[in-house]
Amino acid sequence: MSRYIQAFTIVIVFFFAGCSTTQPNKNLVGKKSFANEDYMILAALEEQKIGNHKAAMEIYKALYNKSGKINYMIEATKISFLSKDSSQTEQLLAQALSKNPKNSELRRIEIGFLLQEKRYKEAEKKVLELLKDDKNARNLQIAGSIYLQKKSYNLALKYFESAYRLQNDEASLLHIVDILYNYLNKKDDAIALLETHIRLNTCELNTCYKLIEIYGKERNIDGVISTYKKLYYRFKNEEYAKKVIELLLYIKDKNGAIKFLEKSGYNQEMLLDIYTSSHDYTEAYKVAERLYKKTSDLNYLGRMAIYEYESQKKRMNKKILKSISKKFEKVISKLHDPLYFNYYGYLLIDHDIDVQKGIELVKAALLKEPKSPFYLDSIAWGYYKLGRCTEAKDIMDKLIKVSKEKELIEHSKKINKCVKKGKK
């Protein structure tokens, strides 16, 4: 039997018996039978609160003896049961059941006690008698738990399915799934049941975790992703969104990651990076623009300038260059980031807008990152534009040895041609 089933079986019996040492039966409060009844109830509650269970049990027994109210005896029996005082529990059960043989809660405690004592045959007999009188979901679940203990999986399945039909609850569902998947080798049935429950109800935590666990065992990554999405949309927990993105990128589904990030609104910085790495500068611009409007962070304005330049290369004109330059001017006036200094500088150089200013901006970038091949290429290209081709060649010759970037090679060819022409 799996650890999950073992643990849950005992817990479920306790739950259906209504056992708790800190939260007594709500039915304790009612019409007083004697003068200091309320005071004694408060005293019992206080003893429970501080963990003095034996004293609380004695008070409840006294309350029962004075009032004859069965709820007090039920509380005393619960405390004894949870304290695992076998002889005391058996005695209290016998006393209470002799006067209230049809009380369902007492009978459930009795079944729990028999299971605790590993008296499985007696527990089975008692639960079947209880079901004849009270065939509700709680009692059906207890029967299912008993048959699980006995490894009678088909019988256990029958009772949990009956409970699930009555109550449509997560506890019964998870037992059914565990039995189908782990013991009866009906894996497809287990998966179909979970999927149907989630579709018709909602993505409860334990149910969705169970489905993720099974999908993982079956190597169904699409199923895992789909379930994490359901969890995220219900609970808005960023950990679920993170899992979705990690898995989508793991299977190299960039489009899926983009769709999820667009729809969910989660981590727009990541969306920006994905668009950038995919060279989708038009969409990257839109995201950067949204983020800039939301935060007023000049980094996003700088990225807007870069994406505008990259997306408009094939139809560049003075108007677009002016728009890009205006953005860069605003950014470099406040941010001393070498990326923006170099990008703007190169733009001024390459489009012959202000080559000298472009060179000065690139030099500012090189002060922070003196070995950057991109910045060195920009400065060499600036020298070329000014006709200082020998200086440009000295820089490019060193760069070509360490980088074979297409743009660097093209620049190098033009610079070499300029040098040869100058010699002639």
C-alpha positions as a Markdown table, in Angstrom:
| # | Residue | x | y | z |
|---|---|---|---|---|
| 1 | Met | 0.0 | 0.0 | 0.0 |
| 2 | Ser | 1.4 | 3.4 | -1.0 |
| 3 | Arg | 2.3 | 5.9 | 1.7 |
| 4 | Tyr | -0.4 | 8.3 | 0.4 |
| 5 | Ile | -3.1 | 5.7 | 0.9 |
| 6 | Gln | -1.9 | 4.6 | 4.3 |
| 7 | Ala | -1.7 | 8.1 | 5.7 |
| 8 | Phe | -4.9 | 9.2 | 4.1 |
| 9 | Thr | -6.8 | 6.1 | 5.3 |
| 10 | Ile | -6.2 | 6.9 | 8.9 |
| 11 | Val | -6.8 | 10.6 | 8.5 |
| 12 | Ile | -10.1 | 10.0 | 6.7 |
| 13 | Val | -11.4 | 7.8 | 9.5 |
| 14 | Phe | -10.5 | 10.4 | 12.1 |
| 15 | Phe | -12.2 | 13.1 | 10.0 |
| 16 | Phe | -15.5 | 11.2 | 9.5 |
| 17 | Ala | -15.5 | 10.4 | 13.2 |
| 18 | Gly | -15.4 | 14.1 | 13.8 |
| 19 | Cys | -12.3 | 13.7 | 16.0 |
| 20 | Ser | -10.5 | 16.8 | 17.2 |
| 21 | Thr | -8.9 | 17.6 | 20.5 |
| 22 | Thr | -9.1 | 21.3 | 20.0 |
| 23 | Gln | -12.4 | 21.9 | 18.2 |
| 24 | Pro | -15.2 | 20.3 | 20.2 |
| 25 | Asn | -18.6 | 19.5 | 18.8 |
| 26 | Lys | -20.7 | 22.6 | 18.0 |
| 27 | Asn | -23.7 | 20.9 | 19.5 |
| 28 | Leu | -22.2 | 21.3 | 23.0 |
| 29 | Val | -23.7 | 24.8 | 23.1 |
| 30 | Gly | -27.5 | 24.6 | 23.8 |
| 31 | Lys | -30.1 | 24.7 | 26.5 |
| 32 | Lys | -28.5 | 24.4 | 29.9 |
| 33 | Ser | -29.4 | 21.3 | 32.0 |
| 34 | Phe | -27.9 | 22.6 | 35.2 |
| 35 | Ala | -26.5 | 25.8 | 36.8 |
| 36 | Asn | -22.8 | 25.6 | 36.1 |
| 37 | Glu | -22.9 | 23.8 | 32.8 |
| 38 | Asp | -21.5 | 26.7 | 30.8 |
| 39 | Tyr | -18.6 | 27.1 | 33.3 |
| 40 | Met | -17.7 | 23.4 | 33.0 |
| 41 | Ile | -17.8 | 23.6 | 29.2 |
| 42 | Leu | -15.4 | 26.5 | 29.3 |
| 43 | Ala | -13.2 | 24.6 | 31.7 |
| 44 | Ala | -13.1 | 21.6 | 29.3 |
| 45 | Leu | -12.2 | 23.8 | 26.4 |
| 46 | Glu | -9.4 | 25.5 | 28.3 |
| 47 | Glu | -7.9 | 22.1 | 29.3 |
| 48 | Gln | -8.1 | 21.0 | 25.6 |
| 49 | Lys | -6.4 | 24.3 | 24.6 |
| 50 | Ile | -3.4 | 23.7 | 26.9 |
| 51 | Gly | -3.2 | 20.1 | 25.9 |
| 52 | Asn | -4.4 | 18.6 | 29.1 |
| 53 | His | -6.6 | 16.0 | 27.4 |
| 54 | Lys | -7.2 | 13.7 | 30.3 |
| 55 | Ala | -8.6 | 16.5 | 32.5 |
| 56 | Ala | -10.8 | 17.6 | 29.6 |
| 57 | Met | -12.1 | 14.1 | 29.1 |
| 58 | Glu | -13.0 | 13.8 | 32.8 |
| 59 | Ile | -14.9 | 17.1 | 32.6 |
| 60 | Tyr | -16.9 | 15.9 | 29.6 |
| 61 | Lys | -17.7 | 12.7 | 31.4 |
| 62 | Ala | -19.0 | 14.7 | 34.4 |
| 63 | Leu | -21.0 | 16.9 | 32.0 |
| 64 | Tyr | -22.6 | 13.7 | 30.5 |
| 65 | Asn | -23.4 | 12.2 | 33.9 |
| 66 | Lys | -25.1 | 15.5 | 35.0 |
| 67 | Ser | -26.9 | 16.3 | 31.8 |
| 68 | Gly | -27.4 | 13.0 | 30.0 |
| 69 | Lys | -26.4 | 14.8 | 26.7 |
| 70 | Ile | -24.7 | 12.4 | 24.3 |
| 71 | Asn | -22.5 | 15.1 | 22.8 |
| 72 | Tyr | -20.5 | 15.3 | 26.0 |
| 73 | Met | -19.8 | 11.5 | 25.9 |
| 74 | Ile | -18.9 | 11.8 | 22.2 |
| 75 | Glu | -16.3 | 14.5 | 23.1 |
| 76 | Ala | -14.9 | 12.4 | 25.9 |
| 77 | Thr | -14.7 | 9.3 | 23.6 |
| 78 | Lys | -13.0 | 11.3 | 20.8 |
| 79 | Ile | -10.3 | 12.6 | 23.2 |
| 80 | Ser | -9.7 | 9.1 | 24.5 |
| 81 | Phe | -9.5 | 7.7 | 21.0 |
| 82 | Leu | -7.0 | 10.3 | 19.8 |
| 83 | Ser | -4.9 | 9.8 | 23.0 |
| 84 | Lys | -4.8 | 6.1 | 22.0 |
| 85 | Asp | -6.0 | 5.0 | 25.4 |
| 86 | Ser | -7.4 | 1.7 | 24.2 |
| 87 | Ser | -9.0 | 0.4 | 27.4 |
| 88 | Gln | -10.5 | 3.8 | 28.3 |
| 89 | Thr | -11.8 | 4.2 | 24.7 |
| 90 | Glu | -13.4 | 0.7 | 24.6 |
| 91 | Gln | -15.0 | 1.4 | 28.0 |
| 92 | Leu | -16.4 | 4.8 | 27.0 |
| 93 | Leu | -17.7 | 3.4 | 23.6 |
| 94 | Ala | -19.5 | 0.5 | 25.4 |
| 95 | Gln | -21.1 | 2.9 | 27.8 |
| 96 | Ala | -22.2 | 5.4 | 25.2 |
| 97 | Leu | -23.4 | 2.8 | 22.6 |
| 98 | Ser | -25.4 | 0.9 | 25.2 |
| 99 | Lys | -27.6 | 4.0 | 25.5 |
| 100 | Asn | -27.3 | 5.3 | 22.0 |
| 101 | Pro | -26.7 | 2.3 | 19.7 |
| 102 | Lys | -27.8 | 4.1 | 16.5 |
| 103 | Asn | -25.7 | 7.2 | 16.9 |
| 104 | Ser | -23.7 | 7.5 | 13.7 |
| 105 | Glu | -20.8 | 9.5 | 15.1 |
| 106 | Leu | -20.3 | 7.1 | 18.0 |
| 107 | Arg | -20.4 | 4.2 | 15.5 |
| 108 | Arg | -17.8 | 5.8 | 13.3 |
| 109 | Ile | -15.5 | 6.4 | 16.3 |
| 110 | Glu | -16.0 | 2.7 | 17.1 |
| 111 | Ile | -14.9 | 1.7 | 13.6 |
| 112 | Gly | -11.9 | 4.0 | 13.8 |
| 113 | Phe | -11.0 | 2.4 | 17.2 |
| 114 | Leu | -11.3 | -1.1 | 15.7 |
| 115 | Leu | -9.0 | -0.1 | 12.8 |
| 116 | Gln | -6.6 | 1.4 | 15.2 |
| 117 | Glu | -6.5 | -1.9 | 17.1 |
| 118 | Lys | -6.1 | -3.8 | 13.7 |
| 119 | Arg | -9.4 | -5.6 | 14.3 |
| 120 | Tyr | -10.2 | -5.4 | 10.6 |
| 121 | Lys | -13.0 | -8.1 | 10.5 |
| 122 | Glu | -14.9 | -6.4 | 13.3 |
| 123 | Ala | -14.4 | -3.0 | 11.7 |
| 124 | Glu | -15.7 | -4.4 | 8.4 |
| 125 | Lys | -18.8 | -5.9 | 10.1 |
| 126 | Lys | -19.5 | -2.7 | 11.9 |
| 127 | Val | -19.2 | -0.5 | 8.8 |
| 128 | Leu | -21.6 | -2.7 | 6.8 |
| 129 | Glu | -24.1 | -2.5 | 9.7 |
| 130 | Leu | -23.7 | 1.3 | 9.7 |
| 131 | Leu | -24.2 | 1.5 | 5.9 |
| 132 | Lys | -27.5 | -0.4 | 6.3 |
| 133 | Asp | -28.8 | 2.4 | 8.6 |
| 134 | Asp | -27.0 | 5.4 | 7.1 |
| 135 | Lys | -25.6 | 5.1 | 3.5 |
| 136 | Asn | -24.0 | 8.5 | 3.2 |
| 137 | Ala | -20.7 | 9.5 | 1.6 |
| 138 | Arg | -18.7 | 9.6 | 4.8 |
| 139 | Asn | -19.7 | 6.1 | 5.8 |
| 140 | Leu | -19.0 | 4.8 | 2.2 |
| 141 | Gln | -15.5 | 6.3 | 2.4 |
| 142 | Ile | -14.8 | 4.6 | 5.7 |
| 143 | Ala | -15.9 | 1.3 | 4.1 |
| 144 | Gly | -13.6 | 2.0 | 1.2 |
| 145 | Ser | -10.7 | 2.7 | 3.6 |
| 146 | Ile | -11.2 | -0.6 | 5.4 |
| 147 | Tyr | -11.1 | -2.6 | 2.2 |
| 148 | Leu | -8.0 | -0.7 | 1.2 |
| 149 | Gln | -6.4 | -1.8 | 4.4 |
| 150 | Lys | -7.4 | -5.4 | 3.5 |
| 151 | Lys | -6.1 | -5.0 | 0.0 |
| 152 | Ser | -9.5 | -5.8 | -1.5 |
| 153 | Tyr | -9.1 | -3.2 | -4.2 |
| 154 | Asn | -12.1 | -3.9 | -6.3 |
| 155 | Leu | -14.4 | -3.6 | -3.2 |
| 156 | Ala | -12.6 | -0.5 | -2.0 |
| 157 | Leu | -13.1 | 1.0 | -5.5 |
| 158 | Lys | -16.8 | 0.2 | -5.4 |
| 159 | Tyr | -17.4 | 2.0 | -2.1 |
| 160 | Phe | -15.3 | 5.1 | -3.0 |
| 161 | Glu | -17.1 | 5.3 | -6.4 |
| 162 | Ser | -20.4 | 5.2 | -4.5 |
| 163 | Ala | -19.2 | 8.0 | -2.2 |
| 164 | Tyr | -18.0 | 10.0 | -5.2 |
| 165 | Arg | -21.4 | 9.7 | -6.9 |
| 166 | Leu | -23.1 | 11.0 | -3.8 |
| 167 | Gln | -20.7 | 13.9 | -3.0 |
| 168 | Asn | -18.5 | 14.5 | -6.0 |
| 169 | Asp | -15.6 | 15.2 | -3.5 |
| 170 | Glu | -11.9 | 15.3 | -3.9 |
| 171 | Ala | -11.1 | 12.8 | -1.2 |
| 172 | Ser | -13.1 | 10.0 | -2.8 |
| 173 | Leu | -11.8 | 10.9 | -6.3 |
| 174 | Leu | -8.1 | 10.7 | -5.2 |
| 175 | His | -8.8 | 7.3 | -3.7 |
| 176 | Ile | -10.4 | 6.0 | -6.8 |
| 177 | Val | -7.6 | 7.3 | -9.0 |
| 178 | Asp | -4.9 | 5.8 | -6.7 |
| 179 | Ile | -6.7 | 2.4 | -6.8 |
| 180 | Leu | -7.2 | 2.5 | -10.6 |
| 181 | Tyr | -3.6 | 3.7 | -11.4 |
| 182 | Asn | -1.5 | 1.9 | -8.7 |
| 183 | Tyr | -3.4 | -1.3 | -8.0 |
| 184 | Leu | -5.7 | -2.2 | -10.9 |
| 185 | Asn | -3.5 | -1.1 | -13.7 |
| 186 | Lys | -6.3 | 1.0 | -15.2 |
| 187 | Lys | -4.1 | 4.0 | -15.9 |
| 188 | Asp | -6.2 | 5.5 | -18.8 |
| 189 | Asp | -9.3 | 5.3 | -16.6 |
| 190 | Ala | -7.5 | 7.1 | -13.8 |
| 191 | Ile | -6.4 | 9.9 | -16.1 |
| 192 | Ala | -9.7 | 10.2 | -17.8 |
| 193 | Leu | -11.5 | 10.5 | -14.4 |
| 194 | Leu | -9.2 | 13.2 | -13.2 |
| 195 | Glu | -9.5 | 15.2 | -16.5 |
| 196 | Thr | -13.3 | 14.9 | -16.4 |
| 197 | His | -13.5 | 16.0 | -12.8 |
| 198 | Ile | -11.3 | 19.1 | -13.4 |
| 199 | Arg | -13.2 | 20.0 | -16.5 |
| 200 | Leu | -16.6 | 19.7 | -14.9 |
| 201 | Asn | -15.6 | 21.2 | -11.5 |
| 202 | Thr | -12.4 | 23.1 | -11.0 |
| 203 | Cys | -8.7 | 22.6 | -10.6 |
| 204 | Glu | -8.5 | 21.7 | -6.9 |
| 205 | Leu | -4.9 | 21.6 | -5.6 |
| 206 | Asn | -4.6 | 18.0 | -4.7 |
| 207 | Thr | -6.5 | 16.8 | -7.8 |
| 208 | Cys | -4.3 | 18.9 | -10.2 |
| 209 | Tyr | -1.2 | 17.8 | -8.4 |
| 210 | Lys | -2.2 | 14.2 | -8.7 |
| 211 | Leu | -2.8 | 14.7 | -12.5 |
| 212 | Ile | 0.6 | 16.4 | -12.9 |
| 213 | Glu | 2.2 | 13.5 | -11.0 |
| 214 | Ile | 0.6 | 11.0 | -13.3 |
| 215 | Tyr | 1.3 | 13.0 | -16.5 |
| 216 | Gly | 4.9 | 13.1 | -15.3 |
| 217 | Lys | 5.1 | 9.3 | -14.9 |
| 218 | Glu | 3.5 | 8.9 | -18.4 |
| 219 | Arg | 5.9 | 11.5 | -19.9 |
| 220 | Asn | 3.0 | 13.6 | -21.0 |
| 221 | Ile | 4.6 | 17.0 | -21.0 |
| 222 | Asp | 1.7 | 18.7 | -22.8 |
| 223 | Gly | -0.6 | 17.4 | -20.1 |
| 224 | Val | 1.7 | 18.7 | -17.3 |
| 225 | Ile | 1.8 | 22.2 | -19.0 |
| 226 | Ser | -2.0 | 22.3 | -19.5 |
| 227 | Thr | -2.6 | 21.4 | -15.8 |
| 228 | Tyr | -0.1 | 24.0 | -14.5 |
| 229 | Lys | -1.9 | 26.6 | -16.7 |
| 230 | Lys | -5.2 | 25.7 | -15.0 |
| 231 | Leu | -3.6 | 26.0 | -11.6 |
| 232 | Tyr | -2.2 | 29.4 | -12.5 |
| 233 | Tyr | -5.4 | 30.8 | -13.9 |
| 234 | Arg | -7.2 | 29.7 | -10.8 |
| 235 | Phe | -4.8 | 30.6 | -8.1 |
| 236 | Lys | -2.6 | 33.3 | -9.8 |
| 237 | Asn | 0.5 | 31.8 | -8.2 |
| 238 | Glu | 3.6 | 32.9 | -10.0 |
| 239 | Glu | 5.3 | 29.5 | -9.3 |
| 240 | Tyr | 2.7 | 27.8 | -11.6 |
| 241 | Ala | 3.3 | 30.3 | -14.4 |
| 242 | Lys | 7.1 | 29.8 | -14.0 |
| 243 | Lys | 6.6 | 26.0 | -14.4 |
| 244 | Val | 4.6 | 26.6 | -17.6 |
| 245 | Ile | 7.3 | 28.8 | -19.1 |
| 246 | Glu | 10.1 | 26.5 | -18.1 |
| 247 | Leu | 8.4 | 23.5 | -19.7 |
| 248 | Leu | 7.4 | 25.3 | -22.9 |
| 249 | Leu | 11.0 | 26.5 | -23.4 |
| 250 | Tyr | 12.3 | 23.0 | -22.5 |
| 251 | Ile | 10.3 | 21.6 | -25.4 |
| 252 | Lys | 11.3 | 24.6 | -27.5 |
| 253 | Asp | 7.8 | 25.8 | -27.9 |
| 254 | Lys | 8.5 | 29.6 | -28.1 |
| 255 | Asn | 5.2 | 30.3 | -29.7 |
| 256 | Gly | 3.4 | 28.6 | -26.8 |
| 257 | Ala | 5.4 | 30.5 | -24.3 |
| 258 | Ile | 4.6 | 33.8 | -26.1 |
| 259 | Lys | 0.9 | 33.0 | -26.2 |
| 260 | Phe | 0.8 | 32.1 | -22.5 |
| 261 | Leu | 2.8 | 35.2 | -21.5 |
| 262 | Glu | 0.6 | 37.5 | -23.6 |
| 263 | Lys | -2.6 | 36.0 | -22.2 |
| 264 | Ser | -1.6 | 35.7 | -18.6 |
| 265 | Gly | 0.3 | 39.0 | -18.3 |
| 266 | Tyr | 2.9 | 37.2 | -16.3 |
| 267 | Asn | 6.6 | 38.3 | -16.5 |
| 268 | Gln | 6.5 | 40.7 | -19.4 |
| 269 | Glu | 10.2 | 41.1 | -19.2 |
| 270 | Met | 10.6 | 37.5 | -20.2 |
| 271 | Leu | 8.1 | 38.0 | -23.0 |
| 272 | Leu | 10.3 | 40.9 | -24.2 |
| 273 | Asp | 13.4 | 38.6 | -24.1 |
| 274 | Ile | 11.7 | 35.9 | -26.1 |
| 275 | Tyr | 10.6 | 38.3 | -28.8 |
| 276 | Thr | 14.1 | 39.7 | -28.9 |
| 277 | Ser | 15.8 | 36.3 | -29.2 |
| 278 | Ser | 13.3 | 35.4 | -32.0 |
| 279 | His | 14.1 | 38.7 | -33.8 |
| 280 | Asp | 10.5 | 39.7 | -33.7 |
| 281 | Tyr | 11.3 | 43.4 | -33.0 |
| 282 | Thr | 7.8 | 44.7 | -33.9 |
| 283 | Glu | 6.2 | 42.7 | -31.1 |
| 284 | Ala | 9.2 | 43.4 | -28.8 |
| 285 | Tyr | 8.6 | 47.1 | -29.4 |
| 286 | Lys | 4.9 | 46.8 | -28.4 |
| 287 | Val | 5.8 | 45.1 | -25.1 |
| 288 | Ala | 8.6 | 47.6 | -24.3 |
| 289 | Glu | 6.2 | 50.4 | -25.0 |
| 290 | Arg | 3.6 | 48.9 | -22.6 |
| 291 | Leu | 6.2 | 48.5 | -19.9 |
| 292 | Tyr | 7.5 | 52.1 | -20.4 |
| 293 | Lys | 4.0 | 53.5 | -20.1 |
| 294 | Lys | 3.4 | 51.5 | -17.0 |
| 295 | Thr | 6.8 | 52.2 | -15.2 |
| 296 | Ser | 8.4 | 55.2 | -16.9 |
| 297 | Asp | 11.6 | 53.3 | -16.8 |
| 298 | Leu | 14.0 | 54.8 | -19.4 |
| 299 | Asn | 15.5 | 51.4 | -20.0 |
| 300 | Tyr | 12.3 | 50.4 | -21.8 |
| 301 | Leu | 12.4 | 53.6 | -23.8 |
| 302 | Gly | 16.0 | 52.7 | -24.8 |
| 303 | Arg | 14.8 | 49.2 | -25.9 |
| 304 | Met | 12.0 | 50.8 | -27.8 |
| 305 | Ala | 14.6 | 52.8 | -29.8 |
| 306 | Ile | 16.6 | 49.7 | -30.5 |
| 307 | Tyr | 13.5 | 47.7 | -31.6 |
| 308 | Glu | 12.2 | 50.5 | -33.7 |
| 309 | Tyr | 15.6 | 50.7 | -35.5 |
| 310 | Glu | 15.8 | 46.9 | -36.0 |
| 311 | Ser | 12.2 | 46.6 | -37.2 |
| 312 | Gln | 12.5 | 49.5 | -39.6 |
| 313 | Lys | 15.9 | 48.9 | -41.2 |
| 314 | Lys | 14.4 | 48.0 | -44.6 |
| 315 | Arg | 12.3 | 51.1 | -44.9 |
| 316 | Met | 14.4 | 53.6 | -42.9 |
| 317 | Asn | 13.8 | 57.3 | -43.6 |
| 318 | Lys | 14.5 | 60.6 | -42.0 |
| 319 | Lys | 11.3 | 60.6 | -40.0 |
| 320 | Ile | 12.0 | 57.2 | -38.5 |
| 321 | Leu | 15.6 | 58.2 | -37.7 |
| 322 | Lys | 14.4 | 61.3 | -36.0 |
| 323 | Ser | 11.9 | 59.3 | -33.9 |
| 324 | Ile | 14.6 | 56.9 | -32.9 |
| 325 | Ser | 17.2 | 59.6 | -32.2 |
| 326 | Lys | 14.7 | 61.5 | -30.0 |
| 327 | Lys | 14.2 | 58.4 | -27.8 |
| 328 | Phe | 18.0 | 57.8 | -27.5 |
| 329 | Glu | 18.6 | 61.5 | -26.6 |
| 330 | Lys | 16.2 | 61.2 | -23.7 |
| 331 | Val | 17.7 | 57.9 | -22.6 |
| 332 | Ile | 21.4 | 58.9 | -22.7 |
| 333 | Ser | 20.7 | 62.2 | -20.9 |
| 334 | Lys | 19.8 | 60.2 | -17.7 |
| 335 | Leu | 21.2 | 56.6 | -18.2 |
| 336 | His | 24.9 | 56.0 | -18.7 |
| 337 | Asp | 24.4 | 52.6 | -20.1 |
| 338 | Pro | 27.1 | 51.6 | -22.7 |
| 339 | Leu | 24.5 | 49.6 | -24.8 |
| 340 | Tyr | 22.5 | 52.8 | -25.5 |
| 341 | Phe | 25.6 | 55.0 | -26.1 |
| 342 | Asn | 27.0 | 52.5 | -28.6 |
| 343 | Tyr | 23.7 | 51.9 | -30.4 |
| 344 | Tyr | 22.9 | 55.6 | -30.7 |
| 345 | Gly | 26.5 | 56.3 | -31.7 |
| 346 | Tyr | 26.5 | 53.7 | -34.4 |
| 347 | Leu | 23.2 | 55.0 | -35.8 |
| 348 | Leu | 24.6 | 58.5 | -36.0 |
| 349 | Ile | 27.7 | 57.1 | -37.7 |
| 350 | Asp | 26.1 | 54.6 | -40.1 |
| 351 | His | 23.5 | 57.0 | -41.4 |
| 352 | Asp | 25.9 | 60.0 | -41.6 |
| 353 | Ile | 23.8 | 62.1 | -39.3 |
| 354 | Asp | 26.6 | 63.2 | -37.0 |
| 355 | Val | 29.7 | 61.0 | -37.3 |
| 356 | Gln | 31.8 | 62.9 | -34.8 |
| 357 | Lys | 29.1 | 62.9 | -32.2 |
| 358 | Gly | 28.6 | 59.2 | -32.8 |
| 359 | Ile | 32.3 | 58.4 | -32.3 |
| 360 | Glu | 32.3 | 60.3 | -29.0 |
| 361 | Leu | 29.2 | 58.3 | -27.8 |
| 362 | Val | 30.9 | 55.0 | -28.7 |
| 363 | Lys | 34.1 | 56.1 | -26.9 |
| 364 | Ala | 32.0 | 56.7 | -23.8 |
| 365 | Ala | 30.7 | 53.1 | -24.2 |
| 366 | Leu | 34.3 | 51.8 | -24.6 |
| 367 | Leu | 35.3 | 53.5 | -21.3 |
| 368 | Lys | 33.0 | 51.0 | -19.5 |
| 369 | Glu | 33.6 | 48.0 | -21.8 |
| 370 | Pro | 36.9 | 48.5 | -23.6 |
| 371 | Lys | 37.1 | 45.0 | -25.1 |
| 372 | Ser | 33.6 | 44.8 | -26.6 |
| 373 | Pro | 34.0 | 43.8 | -30.2 |
| 374 | Phe | 30.7 | 45.5 | -31.1 |
| 375 | Tyr | 31.8 | 48.8 | -29.7 |
| 376 | Leu | 35.3 | 48.5 | -31.3 |
| 377 | Asp | 33.6 | 47.8 | -34.6 |
| 378 | Ser | 31.5 | 50.9 | -34.2 |
| 379 | Ile | 34.5 | 53.1 | -33.5 |
| 380 | Ala | 36.4 | 51.6 | -36.5 |
| 381 | Trp | 33.3 | 52.3 | -38.7 |
| 382 | Gly | 33.3 | 55.9 | -37.5 |
| 383 | Tyr | 36.9 | 56.3 | -38.4 |
| 384 | Tyr | 36.2 | 54.8 | -41.8 |
| 385 | Lys | 33.3 | 57.3 | -42.3 |
| 386 | Leu | 35.8 | 60.1 | -41.5 |
| 387 | Gly | 38.3 | 58.7 | -44.0 |
| 388 | Arg | 40.7 | 57.6 | -41.2 |
| 389 | Cys | 40.9 | 54.2 | -42.8 |
| 390 | Thr | 44.4 | 53.1 | -41.5 |
| 391 | Glu | 43.2 | 53.7 | -37.9 |
| 392 | Ala | 40.0 | 51.8 | -38.7 |
| 393 | Lys | 42.0 | 48.9 | -40.3 |
| 394 | Asp | 44.3 | 48.6 | -37.2 |
| 395 | Ile | 41.1 | 48.0 | -35.1 |
| 396 | Met | 39.4 | 45.7 | -37.5 |
| 397 | Asp | 42.4 | 43.5 | -38.1 |
| 398 | Lys | 42.4 | 42.6 | -34.4 |
| 399 | Leu | 38.6 | 42.1 | -34.3 |
| 400 | Ile | 38.6 | 39.7 | -37.4 |
| 401 | Lys | 41.0 | 37.4 | -35.6 |
| 402 | Val | 38.5 | 36.8 | -32.8 |
| 403 | Ser | 35.1 | 37.2 | -34.4 |
| 404 | Lys | 33.6 | 36.2 | -37.7 |
| 405 | Glu | 30.4 | 38.3 | -37.4 |
| 406 | Lys | 28.9 | 39.0 | -40.8 |
| 407 | Glu | 28.7 | 42.7 | -40.2 |
| 408 | Leu | 32.3 | 42.9 | -39.0 |
| 409 | Ile | 33.5 | 41.1 | -42.1 |
| 410 | Glu | 31.6 | 43.4 | -44.4 |
| 411 | His | 33.0 | 46.5 | -42.6 |
| 412 | Ser | 36.5 | 45.0 | -42.8 |
| 413 | Lys | 36.3 | 44.5 | -46.5 |
| 414 | Lys | 35.2 | 48.1 | -47.1 |
| 415 | Ile | 37.9 | 49.5 | -44.7 |
| 416 | Asn | 40.6 | 47.4 | -46.5 |
| 417 | Lys | 39.4 | 48.7 | -49.9 |
| 418 | Cys | 39.6 | 52.2 | -48.5 |
| 419 | Val | 43.2 | 51.7 | -47.3 |
| 420 | Lys | 44.3 | 50.2 | -50.7 |
| 421 | Lys | 42.6 | 53.1 | -52.5 |
| 422 | Gly | 44.4 | 55.6 | -50.3 |
| 423 | Lys | 47.8 | 54.0 | -51.0 |
| 424 | Lys | 47.2 | 54.1 | -54.8 |
